[in-house]
Amino acid sequence: MAAILGLLVSVLLLSCMAAVSLSQGEEEEFSEELMLKPLADRKVLAHFHFQSRAPPTRMYGHHHHLFPKALYQLVQKFRIQEMELSFTQGRWNYERWGGFDPISSSNAKPPGVELWAVFDVPHDQVDASWKNLTHTLSGLFCASINFLESSTAYSAPDWGFRPFSGSLRYGSLPREAVCTENLTPWLKLLPCRDKAGLAALMDRPSIYRGFYHSQRLRLTSTEFGSTEVESGIAVDQTLTVVLQPTTSRRASMTYSGDSAPQPSWSLSSIFGRKVNGRCVLAKSSNVFIQVERGLMSKLKNLHAEDEGSGAGDFPFENSWNNSGFELSIAPNRVIKEVNSLHDETPTVLYEYMIDNYSTSEPFDLGFTWNLPVVWSSPQAPLHASRFLMGSGNERGAISISLKATEASDGLWGADTTENSCMLRFNVFQVVPWYIKVYFHTLQVFVDEKPQSFMDVIERMRVSPSEDKVSPGLMEMAFKLPCHVKSIIFTLEFDKGFLHIDEYPPDANQGFDIPSAVISFPDFHASMHFLKDDSLNKSPVLSKFQERSPVLCYTEVLLVPLTTPDFSMPYNVITITCTIFALYFGTLLNVLRRRVDEEERLLKRKDSKTGRLRQLLSKLSAKLRGKSWEPTETQSASSSLNSFKLFLVILVAGIAVGCQYYFQ
């Protein structure tokens, strides 16, 4: 018996130890990080990144302590494999803020709302899952995402946007306004919300005062066995803001024009708050200052001029306090990029750990410029812009222009004249059904010379629009020599007619064509660092090291359509209702009255005041010298009835005339 009890106790201890090891190996994680980067046009980029992870349901169960329950139920109900939702106000400036870095490729989004999702369901159930998902997200984030339910508002890309054929759905609402009603439910998904940690810096007036802000939610799941490795569910919440620091009067008086240095700033000056410690539920809480390679190259030149030494003697470890700028707090670590694709000047990151700060000693990092420094941000191989051609309310044309940037020469190498050097890029564009695009009118101009599209387009997929059913979809893969300076292609279209019920309240403002997506599959906006286990634990640095293709969005086009005079139906309805009310009111009044009752009423009134009236009439007759004669009420009533009959006939004639005129 004792042996059996000992065996049971040992089995119980082993099961408890296995459960503890399993819970330690697979547990929920939450991390918060902030990336700050000075921009070349005297602005500051603030990139908040929050990541929540939940282990697989098969091993961990359905209950969570940190992971948002609403998102977990979303994944389980609609079987979501990947999903991304963004709310954006403003447009990312690719020329000044960069277009060849991880933030611009992954977090620069088009204005309004953009939603795409990949479902792990049969193909005939994808559309139903998409419609249910839009309604759920609309209630969750207090937005008009449910407008994407209609088949005219979303599309099914094949390869031009993401490599998920058949199970991917994409939709956008360019005119959706973004406000605090969308940010508040987004913050409620965080364990500490905006009460503690880095999220406490999100002062609403400071964020919405910026030139650009985009809140994004990216969800990836391996819950349904579509991949070999089960990593559970991961949710990345990012908020990207471009702010303008205030310039002091002393600096503006000392310098003038372009020679003035960049405005100095601190966390309290751009957000109005300080960091009073990390979120207690966060596994890691870090702040990074990113100095891109263009700025570091200028700082190396300044150091070489001051010290009279070579450019290679620049001390990266102590570069946080140099002749160009200085930081108010010494960083805990300096991280240098290792990338052989670019020149020897790397991007440098200064890391600060918020675990060392608290309410008694808040974290308020300051960035002070000492000298004017002018640099340029890394650019994509081609700069894309889109515009409308033509005039009038009948037809027009869409034109997309791509021009080579100055940074493209350094991407190809020394010799770009050989035929082996080719530039590839994809164009993905969705056009509403009321913009009837004629795809056979495609014209391509390479270096301002017309060229056959068969010579420059490797493959093309076109899905023509169907009236009030589906939008038009175009996916094109271009292949051009590297030395090309510009390429322009145009498409002609006709403007359709809408039913009066299909016009929005602000129809005279125009109708939006969503942004086109330009991607470069041969170029990846990634950064490489020295192998370090601590870097892999940072979600921001892990995302920076992913090989994501360079991607950019074009402008949203505003197309004026033929708009009816919405006041005319109102005027017709008003005058018709007025005439009918006058006619039927008078007719019913006449038909309801009785002549006998009116005569009795008049006689009754005459009997009450008859004597006094007779005396007064006799007295007035004597004064006039005329003979007195009694009045007849019957004649008065008959004259009254004849007047009413004339009025009824007049109103009836007017009504008949109006009816004949409107028919």
Secondary structure, 3 states (H helix, E strand, C coil): CHHHHHHHHHHHHHHHHHHHHHHHHCCCEEEEEEEEEECCCCCEEEEEEEEEEECCHHHHCCCCCCCCHHHHHHHHHHCEEEEEEEEEECCCCHHHHCCCCHHHHHCCCCCEEEEEEEECCCHHHHHHHHHHHHHHHHHHHCCCHHHHHCCCCEECCCCCCCCCCCCEEEEEECCCCCCHHHHHHHHCCCCCCCCCHHHHHCCHHHHHCCCEEEEEEEEEECCCCCCCCCCCEEEEEEEEEEECCCCCHHHHHHCCHHHCCCCCEEHHHHHCCCECCCCCCCCEEEEEEEECHHHHHHHHHHHHHHHCCCHHHCCCCCCCECCCEEECCCCCEEEEECCCCCCCCCCEEEEEEHHHCCCCCCECCEEEECCCCCCCCCCCCEEEEEEEECCCCCEEEEEEEEEECHHHHHHHCCCCCCCCCEEEEEEEEEECCCEEEEEEEEEEEECCEEECHHHHEEEEEEECCECCCECEEEEEEEEEECCCCEEEEEEEEEECCCCHHHCCCCHHHCEEECCCEEEEEEEECCCCECCCHHHHCCHHHHHHCCCCEEEEECCCEEECCCCCCCHHHHHHHHHHHHHHHHHHHHHHHHHHCCHHHHHHHHHHHHHHHHHHHHHHHHHHHHHHCCCCCCCCHHHHHHHHHHHHHHHHHHHHHHHHHHHHHHC
